[in-house]
Amino acid sequence: MPDSSPEAEPLFARRTAVRIGAAMLIGVAAVAAFTWWDGGQLRERERFEETTAVGDNSFFSAPPEAAPVFSAEGKMWKIVQRKKVSQRDTEMMRAGRDEARGVTFYRPRAKPKTDELFVKIERNAYLRLVPAAGNPSSP
């Protein structure tokens, strides 16, 4: 006579199912740990800094008398002429700042290594600066 007691039948591929379940549990724990770590790094990685002249509303107004001399990049700079140079703000990259005067200097994006700087006088308009006499690298 067959045994009529209810016994559980063995699960087919039980070892494989346990391994897959353990691997999925480890995967979920790894994703949770990475999410926790990533949230702590958010402020450091998600920083935005505008490097063009767009949005810079601090304009320089040149005094009518003598041309002012600025200090940037270890050199002294002076205004070449008071004629406005028209250049789009999106094409100008920040190159430095004269903290004493509170003036920001820019260089054209197309020619970043030129020996001239620009100071913003109004939207899309700049004054050209060249190294002043007496600089070690100026003529």
Secondary structure by P-SEA (a helix, b strand, c coil): ccccccccccccaaaaaaaaaaaaaaaaaaaaaaaaaaaaacccccbbbbcccccccbbbbbccccbbbbbcccbbbbbcccbbbbbbcccccccccccccbbbbbbbcccccccbbbbbccccbbbbbcccccccccc
